[in-house]
Amino acid sequence: MSQTTRVRLSTETRQAEIIAAVLQLSARRSPALITTGDIASAVALTQGAVFRHFPSKDAIWLAVMEWVESNLLSSLESAAQTAPDPLAGMQAIFMAHVGFVMKHPGVPRIIFSELQLPDETPVKIRVRGILERYQQLLMQQLGAAGKCGQIDPTIDKAGAAMLFIGTIQGLVMQSMLRGSSERMNSDAKRVFLLYRNALRSGS
């Protein structure tokens, strides 16, 4: 009965299962070592069945990054919109990103693995697009914070946005080295205070 139910699942549902499986597998091992056979086993399908829902392995990874873009950026935008002021919005974005990584530890592993490849790939282009949208969101927040006097209005907004993202990447790397993300939330709160103070003091 269970197998019959699975056969009736829509392609969209199957694709969502496959994406979720890739994220889970990436949290436990190097994404570069994950095969379509591993993915098929994780969702209890044959490799042929997996390829009925995605034309290639590259298409699977691209779909994973599309999922990341949709879910991460919507989470960050929501955090900014619900904050009482722009600087609080920056902190909300920071903590939302950290929370997303703690919930989906496979995501940074996939991104770091992809960025190490020398060739330009559709997935790498997608990652670049995510970073560009992220930086635009941060620069909007920084501009608004400057206008209302929360931070130095002359601050290098592009540099501040890069530092913001780079700080989170540093926290992620440390959690990967420790093999645990337990301290990420408390570390993030401490580190953001330093970042916020730097914004207030200017260049």
C-alpha positions in Angstrom: 0.0 0.0 0.0 2.8 2.4 0.8 4.5 1.7 -2.5 1.2 2.3 -4.4 0.8 5.6 -2.6 4.3 6.6 -3.6 3.7 5.7 -7.3 0.8 8.2 -7.3 2.8 11.1 -6.0 3.1 14.0 -8.4 6.3 15.0 -10.1 6.4 18.2 -8.1 6.1 16.2 -4.8 8.8 13.7 -6.0 11.1 16.6 -6.9 10.5 18.1 -3.4 11.5 14.7 -1.9 14.6 14.5 -3.9 15.7 18.1 -3.0 15.1 17.3 0.7 17.1 14.2 0.4 20.1 16.0 -1.1 20.0 18.6 1.7 19.9 15.8 4.3 22.7 13.9 2.6 24.8 17.0 2.3 24.6 17.6 6.0 26.3 14.3 6.6 28.9 14.0 3.8 30.7 16.0 1.2 28.2 17.0 -1.5 30.9 16.2 -4.2 30.7 12.5 -3.2 26.9 12.2 -3.3 25.8 10.1 -6.3 22.4 9.7 -7.9 22.4 6.2 -6.5 22.7 7.7 -3.0 19.8 10.1 -3.7 17.7 7.3 -5.2 18.2 5.2 -2.1 17.3 8.0 0.2 13.9 8.5 -1.4 13.4 4.7 -2.1 13.4 5.0 -5.8 15.5 3.6 -8.6 18.0 5.9 -10.4 15.8 5.6 -13.5 12.9 6.9 -11.5 14.9 9.8 -10.2 15.8 10.8 -13.8 12.2 10.8 -14.7 11.8 13.8 -12.4 15.1 15.5 -13.2 16.9 15.1 -16.6 20.4 15.1 -15.0 22.4 15.3 -11.8 23.2 18.9 -12.6 19.5 19.6 -12.8 19.0 18.2 -9.3 21.7 20.5 -7.9 20.3 23.5 -9.7 16.8 22.7 -8.2 18.4 22.5 -4.8 19.9 26.0 -5.2 16.5 27.3 -6.5 15.0 26.0 -3.3 17.7 27.7 -1.2 17.2 31.0 -3.0 13.4 30.9 -2.5 13.5 29.8 1.1 16.5 31.6 2.4 15.8 35.0 0.8 12.1 34.9 1.7 13.1 34.2 5.3 15.6 37.1 5.3 13.1 39.5 3.7 10.4 38.5 6.2 12.8 39.1 9.1 13.7 42.6 7.8 10.0 43.6 7.2 8.9 42.5 10.7 11.7 44.4 12.5 10.8 47.7 14.2 13.6 49.7 12.6 16.3 49.2 9.9 19.2 48.3 12.3 17.0 45.9 14.1 16.2 44.5 10.7 19.9 43.9 10.1 20.1 41.9 13.3 16.9 40.0 12.4 18.4 39.1 9.0 21.7 38.0 10.6 19.9 35.7 13.1 17.5 34.4 10.5 20.4 33.4 8.3 22.1 31.7 11.2 18.9 29.9 12.1 18.5 28.8 8.5 22.0 27.3 8.4 21.4 25.5 11.8 18.2 24.0 10.4 19.7 23.1 7.0 23.4 22.5 7.6 23.8 20.9 4.2 23.2 24.2 2.4 26.6 25.8 3.1 28.3 22.6 2.4 26.7 22.5 -1.1 27.6 26.2 -1.7 31.2 25.8 -0.6 31.6 22.6 -2.6 30.2 24.3 -5.8 32.3 27.4 -5.5 35.5 25.3 -5.4 34.9 24.1 -8.9 37.0 25.9 -11.5 34.3 25.8 -14.2 31.4 28.2 -14.6 28.3 26.1 -13.9 24.6 26.9 -13.8 24.6 26.2 -10.1 27.5 28.6 -9.5 25.7 31.3 -11.5 22.7 30.7 -9.4 24.7 31.1 -6.2 26.1 34.3 -7.5 22.6 35.5 -8.1 21.6 34.7 -4.6 24.5 36.6 -3.2 23.6 39.6 -5.4 20.0 39.7 -4.1 21.2 39.3 -0.6 23.7 42.2 -0.9 20.9 44.4 -2.4 18.7 43.6 0.6 21.5 44.5 3.0 22.3 47.7 1.2 18.7 48.8 1.3 18.7 48.2 5.1 22.0 50.0 5.5 20.7 53.0 3.5 17.5 53.2 5.6 19.5 52.9 8.8 21.8 55.8 7.6 18.8 58.0 6.7 17.2 57.7 10.2 20.6 58.3 12.0 21.1 54.7 13.3 24.5 54.4 11.6 27.0 56.6 10.0 25.3 57.6 6.7 28.7 57.8 4.9 29.6 54.2 5.6 30.7 52.0 2.7 27.5 50.2 2.2 28.8 47.6 -0.3 31.7 46.8 2.0 29.4 46.6 5.0 27.2 44.2 3.1 30.2 42.0 2.2 31.4 42.0 5.8 28.0 41.0 7.0 27.8 38.0 4.7 31.5 37.1 5.3 30.9 37.2 9.1 28.2 34.6 8.8 30.3 32.5 6.5 33.0 32.6 9.2 30.6 31.4 11.8 29.5 28.6 9.5 33.1 27.5 8.8 33.8 27.4 12.6 30.7 25.3 13.2 31.8 22.9 10.4 35.2 22.6 11.9 33.7 21.8 15.3 31.3 19.3 13.7 28.4 21.0 15.5 26.2 24.1 15.1 25.2 24.2 18.8 27.2 27.4 19.5 26.3 29.2 16.3 23.3 31.0 17.8 25.1 32.4 20.9 28.2 33.2 18.9 26.1 35.0 16.3 24.6 37.3 18.9 28.0 38.3 20.3 29.5 38.8 16.8 26.6 40.9 15.6 27.0 43.3 18.5 30.6 44.0 17.3 29.3 44.5 13.7 26.6 46.9 14.9 29.0 48.9 16.9 31.3 49.2 13.9 28.4 50.5 11.8 27.6 53.1 14.4 31.2 54.4 14.7 31.6 54.8 11.0 34.8 54.1 8.9 
